[in-house]
Structure formats: C-alpha cells, structure tokens
Amino acid sequence: MIAAMVGLGWPRRPGRTEAPPQDGVGWPPSAGRPARPPAGQDRRAAPQRLRQALSGVSRETAAVEAMVHGAPVYGGWVPETANGGSPPGVSVHGVQLNGSGPGHHVPPAPSVTYGRSGESEDDVPMAAGPGGSADTPIARAAQAAVVARSGGQQWPRPGACRIITVANQKGGVGKTTTAVNLAASLAMHGARVLVVDLDPQGNASTAFDVDHHSGVGSIYNVLVEGQPLSAVVCQVEGFKHLYCAPATIDLAGAEIELVPLVAREARLARAVAQYDSSDLDYILIDCPPSLGLLTVNALVAAPEVLIPIQCEYYALEGLEQLLRTVDLVRSHLNPGLSISTILLTMYDGRTRLASQVAEEVRQHFGDVVLGSVIPRSVRVSEAPSYGQSVMTYDPGSSGAQAYLEAAREIASRNGQRAAS
C-alpha cells in the first residue's frame, strides 16, 4: 500500500477509466467541441450572426437620412489600438487627457479594440487637473469630479430647440439612464433642457427626484386630458436650467385610452408645439420599452431619434424592427424624422463580444454612432437610488465621464451645423 502511494501512485478503482495524458499543449478537445483556430487565424473576427443581425437594417435609414454628416468624433473613451499602442487622447474642459491638446479630434481607427482586457472603473483614464497629475485612482476620480462640478466653459448651443426622442423597444439598454445623464451634462454646461418622461415606470422622474405618485399632474394629463405641457413641467432641484415633465403609473393605461381619440399619434406633438420652447435648447423624450402608441407619439413629436444600443447580441436583433417603425412614421406621420445619433452603452471591455458588436455597429452606421462609449459602471446604477443623476452623484466615475463626453459630442454638432 505504501509502495503504491509513494512510487506507483494510488491504486485504480475497479471499472475506472484512466484519464488521457496531456501532451504539453492542453487536453484533447471533447467530442463535438470545435477545436481552437490555428495560430495564424484571426480569433477576433466577429461571428457571422452579428453581421446577419444587421443585414436587414438599411444603412441609408441611419446614415443617408441622418441630420448630421461628418460630425467630429471625440474619443471620450478612446479605444486602445490593436497593436497595443496608446491612441491620441481627448480633453475635458480644455484639460489634457492622454497627452492630447484641447479640442483634439480623434478619427475612427480602422481596427480597434474598445477598452482593455480586465478593465475596471479604476483603470479608465481620468482627466488630470491643471498642472496636476493623476497618479492614483482616487486622485484621478477626485480631479475629474472637480472638473465636472466646476462646469467649465459653455458648450455650443443650438440655434433652435432640438427635440430628441430616446427610443429602443428593447428594455434594459439604457434609454432612461442616457436621457437623464445627457440632460444633466448639457444643463451643467449652460444648456437649458427639458426631459419628458414618457415611460409609465417613471424612472427618469425618479432619477431627478421629481414627485410622480398617482394623482400628481403628469404627462398622462397632457396626452389623455389635453392639459398644456407647461402645467406639469417641474424644475429639477440642483440645476438652474433643467426641467422634467414627470410620468405616473396612470400612463400605463394611456395606450388603451388613446385609441378612440382623434389624432392619437400626434397628441404629444401638439402639446410640444404649443409649449413655449424659446427658452430651451433641448427637449429629450424618454420612451417606454415598446413600439406602442406612446413611442409613436414620441417619434411624431421629434425630428431626431437617439438610439442607445447595448453591446450585446440581443440588442441587435430588435434594431431592424425599430428602424422599420421609424421609416413608417417618417412616411406617414413625420416626414422630417431621422436617426441622428446612436450611442453604445453597457460596454464591458473584458469581453470580446462587446468589441465585436461595437465594431459591427460602427461599420454599418458610420458617423451616426457617437465616438463615446458608455462602459458598465456601478455608480451609474447607484445614482437613481439617491434621486440623482450620476453627474451629481459621482462625477468622477467612469460612467459620468463617458456621458459627459457623449453630451459634449452631441453639443459639438450644434456648432458644426451653425458653421455650415
């Protein structure tokens, strides 16, 4: 027995098969499991299903009909080049990031890897303060928070109020989070913003800490009862020029109550047209996760559509149906409607799928896709529980900085359109 333990190994159990020996490279592939690709084969190529998911989507729907062409692409979350080199950086409020000067534009690279493998919030580049260095994660976050809270210089403002619908029938892709944080970012830099909460869940109202219990004047009264929009608009606490039209649970029944009404698809458009928007720069409409009458009302009321796309495969499957709905609304109800912006959200740099989805979407839609990518961030999810946007809850976090860059990229297109 001792000899078996020391020199010959443990005795075999009756009927037990011996494990196959290793060859120094790895265990042989199991039956039915695909073998690893050869050494020379590109393992980063996107699966065919990613391309098939976008095959039914017309490029002209988002690119040719888009309101913005050739917009500058800011690398708010600048991708690392495929060969491992450091890409050019960007600036936040004139502060240098990754060695780039103020106003530096980062052109889209032909082959990039978005994020770094195993990237966490502490690893994301943060803005360094004037004359200072961000040597530690805490220092980077603190310096970025100071820059964000200070507001800095005002961004370009549009010549007329821009009405943007934030829509995607798939739930959980970041529609409300995007609307709330873009609005907060724009308001922190001199813009006057109104957020219309059209989701019966009222998450945007919760994020702004606006009262939206049943019985409170809300967007439901505007759509169903014909009240003026000005009667339900509330100012968001902590912001001088940020307003919200809240949504209550009563809005859940509006889909049915709108059916017999005259011009049911244009109820919101009429309310927005009657509202005095001369003192506003942006109206952001947060849609529910569906393609019902509420979403159709939002599409009819706005000339622009912003689509948040989660960096996962399922997010691409429903994109074709959404673009088909946009085409139908453009053909019959709102000829001026166009998809002006696509924002990639919930990006996880540790997964290859996220970079593949981002690359496929960029190749298909071109300049309509913002250069900024929103990473997964715990701070973004925590902020609504405190009745805040992430811009005020933790402005130094990676999520806040990403939304700040996305908002600045949207604002920069105002100046480009005015110059043209």
Sine and cosine of phi, psi and omega as CSV:
sin_phi,cos_phi,sin_psi,cos_psi,sin_omega,cos_omega
0.00,0.00,-0.72,0.69,0.02,-1.00
-0.90,0.44,-0.64,0.77,0.03,-1.00
-0.89,0.46,-0.62,0.78,0.01,-1.00
-0.91,0.41,-0.58,0.81,-0.02,-1.00
-0.96,0.27,-0.60,0.80,-0.12,-0.99
-1.00,0.00,-0.76,0.65,-0.14,-0.99
-0.97,-0.24,-0.55,0.83,-0.13,-0.99
-0.96,-0.29,-0.12,0.99,0.01,-1.00
1.00,-0.02,0.11,-0.99,0.00,-1.00
-0.93,0.38,0.60,-0.80,0.02,-1.00
-0.92,0.40,0.55,-0.84,0.00,-1.00
-0.97,0.26,0.55,-0.84,0.10,-1.00
-0.99,0.16,0.60,-0.80,0.01,-1.00
-0.87,0.50,0.74,-0.68,0.06,-1.00
0.99,0.14,0.03,1.00,-0.03,-1.00
-1.00,0.03,0.73,-0.68,0.01,-1.00
-1.00,0.04,0.56,-0.83,-0.03,-1.00
-0.98,0.19,0.68,-0.74,0.01,-1.00
-0.92,0.39,0.60,-0.80,-0.01,-1.00
-0.91,0.41,0.60,-0.80,0.00,-1.00
-0.95,0.33,0.47,-0.88,0.08,-1.00
-1.00,0.10,0.53,-0.85,-0.04,-1.00
-0.97,-0.22,0.20,0.98,0.00,-1.00
1.00,-0.05,-0.27,0.96,0.00,-1.00
-0.97,-0.26,-0.62,0.79,-0.02,-1.00
0.32,-0.95,0.17,-0.99,0.03,-1.00
-0.92,0.39,0.53,-0.85,0.04,-1.00
-0.90,0.43,0.53,-0.85,-0.03,-1.00
-0.88,0.47,0.61,-0.79,0.03,-1.00
-0.94,0.33,0.27,-0.96,-0.01,-1.00
-0.91,0.42,0.77,-0.63,0.02,-1.00
1.00,0.04,-0.20,0.98,-0.01,-1.00
-1.00,0.01,0.75,-0.66,-0.01,-1.00
-0.92,0.40,0.65,-0.76,0.02,-1.00
-0.95,0.31,0.35,-0.94,0.01,-1.00
-0.91,0.42,0.53,-0.85,0.01,-1.00
-0.93,0.37,0.45,-0.90,0.03,-1.00
-0.84,0.54,0.27,-0.96,-0.09,-1.00
-0.88,0.47,-0.58,0.82,-0.05,-1.00
-0.99,0.12,-0.12,0.99,-0.07,-1.00
-1.00,0.10,0.62,-0.79,-0.03,-1.00
-0.97,0.25,0.90,-0.44,-0.02,-1.00
-1.00,0.06,-0.11,0.99,-0.03,-1.00
-1.00,-0.07,0.01,1.00,0.00,-1.00
-0.89,0.46,0.68,-0.73,-0.03,-1.00
-0.93,0.36,0.61,-0.80,0.07,-1.00
-0.86,0.51,0.45,-0.89,-0.03,-1.00
-0.88,0.47,-0.49,0.87,-0.05,-1.00
-0.92,0.38,-0.48,0.88,0.05,-1.00
-0.90,0.43,-0.67,0.74,0.02,-1.00
-0.94,0.34,-0.59,0.80,0.02,-1.00
-0.91,0.41,-0.54,0.84,0.00,-1.00
-0.90,0.43,-0.45,0.89,0.01,-1.00
-0.98,-0.20,0.00,1.00,-0.08,-1.00
-0.92,0.38,-0.51,0.86,-0.01,-1.00
-1.00,0.08,-0.02,1.00,-0.03,-1.00
-1.00,-0.08,0.82,-0.57,0.00,-1.00
-0.97,0.26,0.77,-0.64,0.04,-1.00
-0.89,0.45,-0.55,0.84,-0.02,-1.00
-0.92,0.39,-0.45,0.89,-0.03,-1.00
-0.84,0.54,-0.64,0.77,-0.06,-1.00
-0.96,-0.28,-0.41,0.91,-0.11,-0.99
-0.99,-0.14,-0.80,0.60,-0.07,-1.00
-0.94,0.35,-0.65,0.76,-0.05,-1.00
-1.00,0.08,-0.04,1.00,-0.06,-1.00
-0.91,0.41,0.47,-0.88,-0.01,-1.00
-0.98,0.17,-0.35,0.94,-0.07,-1.00
-0.89,-0.45,0.79,-0.61,0.05,-1.00
-0.80,-0.60,0.68,-0.74,0.07,-1.00
0.90,0.44,0.51,0.86,-0.01,-1.00
-0.93,0.36,0.51,-0.86,0.02,-1.00
-0.91,0.41,0.64,-0.77,-0.02,-1.00
-0.96,-0.26,0.91,-0.42,0.05,-1.00
-1.00,-0.09,0.71,-0.70,0.04,-1.00
-1.00,0.06,0.93,0.37,-0.01,-1.00
-0.81,0.59,-0.66,0.75,0.15,-0.99
-0.86,-0.51,0.99,0.17,-0.18,-0.98
-0.91,0.42,0.80,-0.60,-0.02,-1.00
-0.94,0.34,0.48,-0.88,0.10,-1.00
-0.99,0.14,0.69,-0.72,-0.03,-1.00
-0.91,0.40,0.41,-0.91,-0.10,-0.99
-0.88,0.47,-0.50,0.87,-0.03,-1.00
-1.00,0.07,0.11,0.99,0.09,-1.00
1.00,-0.04,-0.05,1.00,-0.02,-1.00
-0.97,0.25,0.31,-0.95,0.02,-1.00
-1.00,0.08,0.80,-0.60,0.00,-1.00
-0.98,0.19,0.20,-0.98,0.10,-0.99
-0.88,0.47,0.53,-0.85,-0.04,-1.00
-0.99,-0.11,-0.15,-0.99,0.04,-1.00
-0.74,-0.67,0.09,-1.00,0.01,-1.00
-0.86,-0.51,0.55,-0.84,0.07,-1.00
-0.90,-0.43,0.92,-0.40,-0.05,-1.00
0.84,0.55,0.63,0.78,0.03,-1.00
0.98,0.18,0.08,1.00,0.01,-1.00
-1.00,-0.10,0.70,-0.72,-0.13,-0.99
-0.96,0.29,0.68,-0.73,0.06,-1.00
-0.82,-0.57,0.79,-0.61,0.08,-1.00
0.82,0.58,0.52,0.86,0.13,-0.99
1.00,0.06,0.18,0.98,0.01,-1.00
-0.98,-0.19,0.44,-0.90,0.01,-1.00
-0.99,0.11,0.18,-0.98,0.01,-1.00
-0.87,0.49,0.66,-0.75,0.07,-1.00
0.97,0.25,0.26,0.97,-0.01,-1.00
-0.96,0.29,0.76,-0.65,0.01,-1.00
-0.99,-0.14,0.69,-0.73,-0.01,-1.00
-0.96,-0.28,0.93,-0.37,0.01,-1.00
-0.95,0.30,0.49,-0.87,0.01,-1.00
-0.91,0.42,0.73,-0.69,-0.01,-1.00
-0.99,0.11,0.53,-0.85,-0.02,-1.00
-0.93,0.37,-0.52,0.85,-0.01,-1.00
-0.61,-0.79,0.92,-0.40,-0.07,-1.00
-0.68,-0.73,0.32,-0.95,0.13,-0.99
-0.88,-0.48,0.92,-0.40,-0.10,-0.99
-0.98,0.20,0.88,-0.47,-0.01,-1.00
1.00,0.09,-0.01,-1.00,0.02,-1.00
-0.88,-0.48,0.46,-0.89,0.00,-1.00
-0.90,0.43,0.79,-0.62,0.00,-1.00
0.96,0.27,0.35,0.93,-0.07,-1.00
-0.94,0.34,0.69,-0.73,0.08,-1.00
-0.87,-0.50,0.04,-1.00,-0.01,-1.00
-0.88,0.47,-0.54,0.84,-0.02,-1.00
-0.96,0.29,-0.32,0.95,-0.04,-1.00
-1.00,-0.03,-0.18,0.98,-0.05,-1.00
-0.96,0.29,0.73,-0.69,-0.01,-1.00
-0.87,0.49,0.72,-0.69,0.03,-1.00
-0.90,-0.43,0.31,-0.95,-0.01,-1.00
-0.97,0.24,0.72,-0.69,0.07,-1.00
-1.00,0.00,0.60,-0.80,-0.01,-1.00
-0.95,0.33,0.28,-0.96,-0.01,-1.00
-0.86,0.52,0.84,-0.54,0.04,-1.00
0.96,0.28,0.08,1.00,-0.04,-1.00
-0.90,-0.44,0.07,-1.00,0.01,-1.00
-0.77,-0.64,0.54,-0.84,0.03,-1.00
-0.97,-0.26,1.00,0.05,-0.10,-0.99
-1.00,0.02,-0.37,0.93,-0.04,-1.00
-0.79,-0.62,0.35,-0.94,0.04,-1.00
-0.85,0.53,-0.62,0.78,-0.01,-1.00
-0.92,0.40,-0.66,0.75,0.01,-1.00
-0.91,0.42,-0.65,0.76,0.02,-1.00
-0.89,0.45,-0.70,0.72,-0.02,-1.00
-0.91,0.40,-0.66,0.76,-0.01,-1.00
-0.91,0.42,-0.70,0.72,-0.01,-1.00
-0.92,0.40,-0.63,0.77,0.04,-1.00
-0.92,0.40,-0.59,0.81,0.02,-1.00
-0.91,0.42,-0.65,0.76,0.02,-1.00
-0.89,0.46,-0.68,0.73,0.00,-1.00
-0.91,0.43,-0.67,0.75,-0.04,-1.00
-0.93,0.38,-0.68,0.73,-0.04,-1.00
-0.94,0.34,-0.51,0.86,-0.02,-1.00
-0.94,0.35,-0.33,0.94,0.04,-1.00
1.00,0.09,-0.70,0.71,0.02,-1.00
0.94,0.35,-0.33,-0.94,-0.03,-1.00
-0.96,0.29,0.45,-0.89,-0.01,-1.00
-0.96,0.26,0.58,-0.81,0.03,-1.00
-0.99,0.11,0.30,-0.96,0.05,-1.00
-0.85,0.52,0.68,-0.73,0.00,-1.00
-0.95,-0.30,0.56,-0.83,-0.03,-1.00
-0.94,0.34,0.44,-0.90,0.04,-1.00
-0.93,0.38,-0.51,0.86,0.06,-1.00
-0.70,-0.71,0.30,-0.95,-0.05,-1.00
-0.89,0.45,0.80,-0.60,0.07,-1.00
-1.00,-0.04,0.81,-0.59,0.04,-1.00
-0.96,-0.27,0.88,-0.48,-0.11,-0.99
-0.82,-0.57,0.82,-0.58,0.09,-1.00
-1.00,-0.09,0.80,-0.60,0.04,-1.00
-0.99,-0.15,0.96,-0.29,-0.18,-0.98
-0.70,-0.71,0.57,-0.82,0.18,-0.98
-0.11,-0.99,0.85,-0.53,-0.09,-1.00
-0.94,0.33,-0.24,0.97,0.05,-1.00
-0.99,0.16,0.73,-0.68,0.01,-1.00
-0.99,0.16,0.45,-0.89,0.10,-1.00
0.97,0.22,0.37,0.93,0.00,-1.00
-0.99,-0.15,-0.07,1.00,0.05,-1.00
0.98,-0.19,0.47,0.89,0.01,-1.00
-0.90,0.44,-0.83,0.56,-0.03,-1.00
-0.90,0.44,-0.69,0.72,0.02,-1.00
-0.86,0.51,-0.65,0.76,0.01,-1.00
-0.92,0.39,-0.72,0.69,-0.01,-1.00
-0.88,0.47,-0.69,0.72,-0.06,-1.00
-0.92,0.40,-0.74,0.67,-0.10,-0.99
-0.97,0.22,-0.53,0.85,0.12,-0.99
-0.91,0.41,-0.66,0.75,0.02,-1.00
-0.90,0.45,-0.69,0.73,0.01,-1.00
-0.90,0.43,-0.66,0.75,0.01,-1.00
-0.90,0.45,-0.69,0.72,0.00,-1.00
-0.91,0.41,-0.65,0.76,0.00,-1.00
-0.92,0.40,-0.51,0.86,0.01,-1.00
-0.95,0.31,-0.22,0.98,-0.04,-1.00
-0.86,-0.52,0.60,0.80,0.19,-0.98
1.00,-0.07,-0.11,0.99,-0.02,-1.00
-1.00,0.09,0.46,-0.89,0.06,-1.00
-0.96,-0.29,0.89,-0.46,-0.23,-0.97
-0.80,-0.60,0.66,-0.75,0.14,-0.99
-0.87,-0.50,0.78,-0.63,0.07,-1.00
-0.96,-0.29,0.86,-0.52,0.05,-1.00
-0.99,-0.16,0.92,-0.39,-0.02,-1.00
-1.00,0.06,0.96,-0.29,-0.03,-1.00
-0.96,-0.28,0.20,0.98,0.00,-1.00
-0.99,-0.16,0.84,-0.55,0.00,-1.00
-0.84,0.55,-0.38,0.92,0.03,-1.00
-0.94,0.35,-0.39,0.92,0.07,-1.00
0.93,0.38,0.50,0.86,-0.05,-1.00
-0.93,0.37,-0.58,0.81,0.04,-1.00
-0.91,0.41,-0.61,0.79,0.06,-1.00
-0.91,0.42,-0.61,0.79,0.05,-1.00
-0.90,0.43,-0.67,0.74,-0.02,-1.00
-0.89,0.45,-0.51,0.86,0.02,-1.00
-1.00,-0.05,0.04,1.00,0.01,-1.00
0.86,0.52,0.65,0.76,0.04,-1.00
-0.99,-0.17,0.73,-0.68,-0.03,-1.00
-0.88,0.47,0.81,-0.59,-0.03,-1.00
-0.57,-0.82,0.61,0.79,0.08,-1.00
-0.98,0.19,0.24,-0.97,-0.06,-1.00
-0.88,0.48,0.72,-0.70,-0.02,-1.00
0.97,-0.24,-0.30,0.95,0.04,-1.00
-0.98,0.18,0.59,-0.81,0.07,-1.00
-0.86,0.52,0.80,-0.60,-0.12,-0.99
-0.58,-0.81,-0.07,-1.00,0.00,-1.00
-0.91,0.41,-0.33,0.94,0.08,-1.00
-0.88,0.47,-0.70,0.71,0.01,-1.00
-0.90,0.44,-0.49,0.87,0.02,-1.00
-0.95,0.32,-0.71,0.71,-0.08,-1.00
-0.97,0.26,-0.72,0.70,-0.15,-0.99
-1.00,-0.02,-0.67,0.74,-0.10,-0.99
-0.99,-0.13,-0.14,0.99,0.06,-1.00
0.98,0.20,0.33,0.95,0.05,-1.00
-0.93,0.36,0.46,-0.89,0.05,-1.00
-0.93,0.36,0.52,-0.86,-0.02,-1.00
-0.90,0.45,-0.54,0.84,-0.01,-1.00
-0.90,0.44,-0.35,0.94,-0.03,-1.00
-0.97,0.26,-0.30,0.95,-0.07,-1.00
-0.90,-0.43,-0.11,0.99,-0.04,-1.00
-0.96,0.28,0.74,-0.67,0.02,-1.00
-0.85,-0.53,0.51,-0.86,0.08,-1.00
-0.99,0.12,0.66,-0.75,0.00,-1.00
-0.99,0.14,0.77,-0.63,-0.04,-1.00
-0.91,0.41,0.69,-0.72,0.01,-1.00
1.00,-0.06,-0.14,0.99,0.02,-1.00
-0.82,-0.57,0.71,-0.71,-0.03,-1.00
-0.97,0.22,-0.58,0.82,-0.09,-1.00
-0.77,-0.63,0.70,0.72,0.06,-1.00
-0.80,-0.60,0.80,-0.60,-0.08,-1.00
-0.78,-0.63,0.36,-0.93,-0.04,-1.00
-0.61,-0.79,0.71,-0.70,0.18,-0.98
-0.98,-0.19,0.97,-0.23,-0.19,-0.98
-0.95,0.30,0.25,-0.97,0.08,-1.00
-0.85,-0.53,0.65,-0.76,0.06,-1.00
-0.92,-0.40,0.10,-0.99,-0.01,-1.00
-0.92,0.40,-0.31,0.95,0.05,-1.00
-0.87,0.49,-0.41,0.91,-0.03,-1.00
-0.91,0.40,-0.32,0.95,0.00,-1.00
-0.89,0.46,-0.50,0.86,0.02,-1.00
-1.00,-0.01,-0.02,1.00,-0.05,-1.00
-0.92,0.38,-0.49,0.87,0.02,-1.00
-0.84,0.55,-0.63,0.78,-0.01,-1.00
-0.99,0.13,-0.64,0.76,-0.06,-1.00
-0.94,0.33,-0.38,0.92,0.01,-1.00
-0.98,0.20,-0.32,0.95,-0.12,-0.99
-0.85,0.53,-0.74,0.67,-0.06,-1.00
-0.99,0.13,-0.06,1.00,-0.08,-1.00
-0.98,0.19,0.47,-0.88,0.02,-1.00
-0.96,0.28,0.66,-0.75,0.00,-1.00
0.79,0.61,0.76,0.65,-0.09,-1.00
-0.89,0.45,-0.47,0.88,-0.02,-1.00
-0.98,0.20,-0.27,0.96,-0.09,-1.00
-0.92,-0.40,0.31,0.95,-0.03,-1.00
-0.91,0.42,-0.70,0.71,0.00,-1.00
-0.94,0.33,-0.61,0.79,0.01,-1.00
-0.87,0.49,-0.64,0.77,0.01,-1.00
-0.92,0.38,-0.63,0.77,0.01,-1.00
-0.91,0.40,-0.65,0.76,0.01,-1.00
-0.93,0.37,-0.62,0.79,0.01,-1.00
-0.91,0.41,-0.56,0.83,0.00,-1.00
-0.99,0.16,-0.26,0.97,-0.01,-1.00
-0.98,0.18,0.66,-0.75,0.00,-1.00
-0.97,0.22,0.99,-0.16,-0.03,-1.00
-0.99,-0.17,0.25,0.97,-0.01,-1.00
-0.91,0.41,-0.41,0.91,0.02,-1.00
-1.00,-0.10,0.20,0.98,-0.03,-1.00
-0.89,-0.46,0.49,-0.87,0.10,-0.99
-0.97,-0.25,-0.54,0.84,-0.03,-1.00
-0.64,-0.77,0.60,-0.80,0.23,-0.97
-0.82,-0.57,0.91,-0.40,0.00,-1.00
-0.97,-0.25,0.80,-0.60,-0.03,-1.00
-0.95,-0.32,0.90,-0.43,0.01,-1.00
-1.00,-0.01,0.87,-0.50,-0.10,-1.00
-0.99,-0.10,0.38,-0.93,0.13,-0.99
-0.97,0.24,0.29,-0.96,0.01,-1.00
-0.98,0.19,0.92,0.39,0.02,-1.00
-0.31,-0.95,0.11,-0.99,0.07,-1.00
-0.89,-0.46,0.63,0.78,-0.01,-1.00
-1.00,0.07,-0.33,-0.94,-0.07,-1.00
-0.91,0.41,-0.52,0.85,0.01,-1.00
-0.91,0.41,-0.71,0.70,0.02,-1.00
-0.92,0.40,-0.63,0.78,0.04,-1.00
-0.89,0.45,-0.64,0.77,0.07,-1.00
-0.86,0.51,-0.65,0.76,0.01,-1.00
-0.92,0.39,-0.63,0.78,0.01,-1.00
-0.94,0.35,-0.54,0.84,0.03,-1.00
-0.96,0.27,-0.50,0.87,-0.09,-1.00
-0.99,0.16,-0.27,0.96,-0.13,-0.99
-0.82,-0.57,0.58,-0.81,0.11,-0.99
-1.00,0.10,-0.22,0.98,-0.04,-1.00
-0.84,-0.55,0.54,-0.84,0.08,-1.00
-0.82,-0.57,0.76,-0.65,0.12,-0.99
-0.94,-0.35,0.83,-0.56,-0.05,-1.00
-0.93,-0.38,0.92,-0.38,0.17,-0.99
-0.98,0.18,0.73,-0.68,0.00,-1.00
-0.83,-0.55,0.86,-0.51,0.07,-1.00
-0.94,0.33,0.64,-0.77,-0.06,-1.00
-0.98,0.18,0.86,0.51,0.07,-1.00
-0.62,-0.79,0.29,-0.96,-0.12,-0.99
-0.90,0.43,-0.68,0.74,-0.06,-1.00
-0.87,0.50,-0.48,0.88,-0.02,-1.00
-0.92,0.40,-0.43,0.91,-0.01,-1.00
-0.99,0.14,-0.44,0.90,-0.08,-1.00
-0.91,0.42,-0.61,0.79,-0.02,-1.00
-1.00,0.04,-0.05,1.00,-0.06,-1.00
-0.92,0.38,-0.58,0.81,-0.01,-1.00
-0.89,0.46,-0.68,0.74,0.00,-1.00
-0.91,0.41,-0.62,0.79,0.02,-1.00
-0.90,0.44,-0.70,0.72,0.01,-1.00
-0.92,0.38,-0.52,0.85,0.08,-1.00
-0.92,0.40,-0.63,0.77,0.05,-1.00
-0.90,0.43,-0.65,0.76,0.05,-1.00
-0.88,0.48,-0.65,0.76,0.03,-1.00
-0.89,0.45,-0.66,0.75,0.01,-1.00
-0.91,0.42,-0.68,0.74,0.02,-1.00
-0.91,0.43,-0.63,0.77,0.03,-1.00
-0.90,0.43,-0.62,0.78,-0.07,-1.00
-0.96,0.30,-0.57,0.82,-0.17,-0.99
-0.91,-0.42,-0.43,0.90,-0.16,-0.99
-0.82,-0.57,-0.57,0.82,-0.10,-1.00
-0.62,-0.79,1.00,0.06,-0.07,-1.00
-0.88,0.47,-0.40,0.92,-0.03,-1.00
-1.00,0.06,0.08,1.00,-0.06,-1.00
-0.96,0.28,0.68,-0.73,0.06,-1.00
-0.47,-0.88,0.42,-0.91,0.06,-1.00
-1.00,0.02,0.95,-0.33,-0.09,-1.00
-0.99,-0.12,-0.39,0.92,-0.13,-0.99
-0.54,-0.84,0.67,-0.75,0.18,-0.98
-0.80,-0.60,0.77,-0.63,-0.05,-1.00
-0.87,-0.50,0.81,-0.58,0.04,-1.00
-0.99,0.11,0.82,-0.57,-0.08,-1.00
-0.85,-0.53,0.24,-0.97,0.07,-1.00
0.81,0.59,0.69,0.73,-0.02,-1.00
-0.98,0.19,0.77,-0.63,0.02,-1.00
-0.90,-0.44,0.96,-0.27,-0.06,-1.00
-0.92,0.39,-0.17,0.99,0.00,-1.00
-0.99,0.13,-0.20,0.98,-0.05,-1.00
-0.94,-0.33,0.61,-0.79,0.05,-1.00
-0.95,0.30,-0.51,0.86,-0.03,-1.00
-0.87,0.49,-0.65,0.76,-0.03,-1.00
-0.87,0.49,-0.70,0.71,0.00,-1.00
-0.93,0.37,-0.55,0.83,0.03,-1.00
-0.93,0.37,-0.69,0.73,0.04,-1.00
-0.89,0.45,-0.70,0.71,0.00,-1.00
-0.88,0.48,-0.67,0.74,-0.02,-1.00
-0.92,0.39,-0.66,0.75,0.00,-1.00
-0.91,0.41,-0.67,0.74,0.00,-1.00
-0.90,0.43,-0.66,0.75,0.00,-1.00
-0.91,0.42,-0.65,0.76,0.01,-1.00
-0.92,0.40,-0.56,0.83,-0.07,-1.00
-0.99,0.17,-0.65,0.76,-0.12,-0.99
-0.97,-0.24,-0.25,0.97,0.09,-1.00
0.93,0.37,-0.73,-0.69,-0.14,-0.99
-0.95,0.32,-0.19,0.98,0.05,-1.00
-0.91,0.42,-0.49,0.87,0.00,-1.00
-0.98,0.21,0.78,-0.63,0.03,-1.00
-0.92,0.40,0.55,-0.84,0.06,-1.00
-0.94,0.34,-0.43,0.90,0.01,-1.00
-0.97,0.22,0.66,-0.75,0.03,-1.00
-0.86,-0.51,0.74,-0.68,-0.04,-1.00
-1.00,0.00,0.91,-0.42,0.00,-1.00
-0.99,0.15,0.24,-0.97,0.15,-0.99
-0.93,0.37,0.76,-0.66,-0.04,-1.00
-0.58,-0.81,0.78,-0.63,0.02,-1.00
-0.91,0.41,-0.56,0.83,-0.03,-1.00
-0.89,0.45,-0.58,0.81,0.03,-1.00
-0.90,0.45,-0.62,0.79,0.01,-1.00
-0.97,0.24,-0.49,0.87,-0.03,-1.00
-0.97,0.23,-0.52,0.85,-0.15,-0.99
-0.82,0.57,-0.71,0.70,-0.03,-1.00
-0.88,0.48,-0.46,0.89,0.01,-1.00
-0.92,0.39,-0.30,0.95,0.08,-1.00
-0.97,-0.23,0.18,0.98,-0.01,-1.00
0.92,0.40,0.58,0.81,-0.04,-1.00
-0.68,-0.73,0.30,-0.95,0.24,-0.97
-1.00,0.07,0.27,-0.96,0.00,-1.00
-0.93,0.38,-0.32,0.95,0.00,-1.00
-0.92,0.39,-0.49,0.87,0.06,-1.00
-0.97,-0.22,-0.45,0.89,-0.03,-1.00
-0.95,0.31,-0.76,0.65,0.02,-1.00
-0.49,-0.87,0.98,0.18,-0.07,-1.00
-0.92,0.38,-0.22,0.97,0.03,-1.00
-1.00,-0.02,-0.01,1.00,-0.03,-1.00
-0.97,0.25,0.27,-0.96,-0.02,-1.00
-0.90,0.43,-0.61,0.79,0.01,-1.00
-0.91,0.41,-0.65,0.76,0.01,-1.00
-0.91,0.42,-0.68,0.73,-0.01,-1.00
-0.91,0.41,-0.57,0.82,0.02,-1.00
-0.92,0.38,-0.71,0.71,0.03,-1.00
-0.92,0.39,-0.53,0.85,0.06,-1.00
-0.89,0.46,-0.69,0.73,0.02,-1.00
-0.93,0.36,-0.61,0.79,0.03,-1.00
-0.90,0.43,-0.67,0.74,0.02,-1.00
-0.91,0.41,-0.63,0.77,0.01,-1.00
-0.92,0.38,-0.56,0.83,0.05,-1.00
-0.92,0.40,-0.63,0.78,0.07,-1.00
-0.91,0.42,-0.68,0.73,0.00,-1.00
-0.92,0.39,-0.53,0.85,-0.02,-1.00
-0.92,0.40,-0.44,0.90,0.03,-1.00
-0.95,0.31,-0.35,0.94,0.11,-0.99
-0.90,0.44,-0.73,0.68,0.00,-1.00
-0.90,0.43,-0.60,0.80,0.00,-1.00
-0.92,0.38,-0.63,0.78,0.00,-1.00
-0.93,0.36,-0.59,0.81,0.02,-1.00
-0.93,0.36,-0.59,0.81,0.00,-1.00
-0.93,0.36,-0.54,0.84,-0.01,-1.00
-0.98,0.17,0.00,0.00,0.00,0.00
